[in-house]
Amino acid sequence: MEDLFGNPIDDKTSIPIFADVILPVPIPWMFTYMVPREMEPIIGIGFRVIVQFGTRKILTGIVGKIHQKPPKEYDAKPLLELLDNQPMVNPLQIKFWHWIADYYCCHIGEVMNAALPSGMKLNSESRLQLNPTFQDSGSDYPIDEREKIILDHLETEGELTFEACGKILELKSAHHIIKSLVAKEMVLVYEQLKEKFTPKIENRIRLSALFVSDKSALEALFAKLESKPKQEEIILKYLQQVPVYKDEKINHEGLDKKLLTESGISVNSLRTLIKNGIFEEFTKIISRFENLPTNPDTLSLSPVQEEALNQIKEAYKEKQTVLLHGITGSGKTSLYIKLVQEVMDSGSQVLLLLPEIALTTQMVNRLTKVFGNKMGVFHSKYSDNERVEVWQGVIQGRFQFVVGVRSAVFLPFDSLGLIIIDEEHETSYKQHDPAPRYHARDTAIMLAYLHQSKVLLGSATPSFESYYNARQKKYGLVELNLRYGEAQLPHFHMADILADKKKNLLKLDTTRLLREKIQEALNNQEQVLIFQNRRGYAPYINCEDCSWVLECDHCDVSLTYHQFGEEMRCHYCGFKQKVPTSCPACGSNNLVTVGQGTEKIEENLAMLFPEARIARMDLDTTRSKYGYQNLLENFSAGNVDILVGTQMITKGLDFGNVTVVGIVDADRLLYFPDFRSGERAFQQITQVAGRAGRRQKTGNVIIQSRKPDHPIYQSILSGDYRNFYLQEMGERQQFFYPPLVKNIKITSKHKEFKTAETAALHLKNLLQAIPVKKIILGPEKGLIGKIKNQYIFELLIKLDKNGQAPPIFKEHLKLVLEELAAAKAFKSVRFIIDVDPV
């Protein structure tokens, strides 16, 4: 037997092998374990292993390194178990994880925790068993009735989970009773590993081999079953579905048992046929994904698209990354399909990233028609089991092309040829909590660098960061300025809210112009999208007599009124309470709702257009697994006339019959305390406007505003992204903001206001001493000063993005945070680092 280094293993004299294991804990290093002799010939980098961590914890880890150096600080424990017969993570992924940990100032274990689907991380489940010493000698302690019930169950069942104890006693939690039994030394608590991933099993049946190989045996069987028509019918139905005499081999695969039992046959008769050996029953592991055919591509590109495709390929000769700046409806998806096909034909893998699940539904339907089973889909609405199947499918080569949201960058690709990032400007690509707080666009570019592959960034309204890199010649730049086919850009109309209010033309917060355009669309049997980036019925409830506002008990925000469910809800911590009937401050019953969310707009439109079929798309209506899909299918089928939605409806959706888009409160996007508010307003309004008139019919976009003359609206109306970018960049240059500098935001959180503030001030003093050129703003109280009973203070650091300033600063920052963590006054303060905040 040889070890991993090719040396013969001698159990008595060979040097032991050690594995550095990445564990899902927020600690900045790997942990060294001894590799048992029997694992040495198999184990390698990327294998999943089970280890003991501390005295009782059992964790799933990933082998990050194999070596022969024992740890100096502690005795290495042995690995408990090897979970797979092949690596689940490749060395390139581990290199990628290390880069993310370094760049985003987090720990490798946190990256691993985010990267692996939870179905691949075994968890330990606490269980009880009777203490053998108690069984032998009994106990002098008194036992109450509930403890006796648990002991009796343990006598008969041998072991119980904590959850089972609660169910037996009909309690939400039985922990206090278990704690008492442990203290009395009557029971022992131990950990049992629980595998999360379970393959999908299908029960199948097949005809016994005797009746397949010998036709006369089958004829004899039919003669025997003449008096048993139900059994005869089952065999005939099977032979219709599985023509064994045309091809004997197909009998081996058999037939899904459900196809027979659901066709109305006698289940008892089938049972008898299996018992008598005429049919064999067996199980088969099957995919959770439909078996879809791959259809040949009949896609034809316009001359403008062909030219853009050629420009992209030409740019790739010199650049790794290309920005495709194509206006809404210009046919960027068609270019993606062509590029994906070419890369797949070369034998390489492709990753297409989309910003949100809402967008995957429509895009996936289109791509499935072209790529069939070669394409996998990966997003958070999939179950743990489905995500594990996609992960394994990539390893096994089943999925050469994957469409997914930001977490898809962690899939185990080994030969990526192309990464496409659609709607690359979207903030949904940024992970906020928990760590790693990565940006999928930027990490994908690094992933492509590691694979030596190409990146295509697509957007009608590129992020300033990407457009800046393109103008600096770091990226290639290709522009598509015409819509596909005969489609024309929509006509923009500004609707002055204040002017309509003065003339008494404003009805239910809707201007006359918007009402007229909606009615016109309904008369022509066309569809309407209404955009309001606030869910719920109203932002808050207000007392008209004393101005009291109902606020969250745990956060510095007002509670949002949700009419559906009749409750007040905090969108930050989830706190809920019933709608008050009177003001607790002054006792008045004069409570009114202020502002409007998607619920209220839906109600208003129902009053204005009673004949219209109205639906709402926001977080509340799309919580279920297929919530997005069902809504989009209904809208696409023409079963909905008006769709009211939050930013979900702005993201790349393609509906041929939408001719009117209304933006209810554009000013809310614009007047937000953020240096990016202008950029965001331009992006969101342009994107939602792009949903209108995507076929032969010209669309209309109505923007309701109290300041219709604002310069940003003029830029949107003219569609002049370049001039808008240049104007905004002038301000960013003056005040040192990205993309000209690198931002790092550090947040201090604590349950006590003074402690959070003092910690932030102390942190600033320590950061000032770091020897790099920088600007430190703050500490300032967060925009929302308290969330989930934690007070928030923020520091913003601006660094020169070129040169060594960012890595030097990050290296010193680690030491500063270690120093603060060691200080008694700040032990309980939580410091959150956000690199490149959005």
Summary of the structure (lengths in Angstrom):
residues: 838
radius of gyration: 31.7
end to end distance: 54.5
largest distance: 96.4
contacts: 2652
relative contact order: 0.07
helix: 38%
strand: 24%
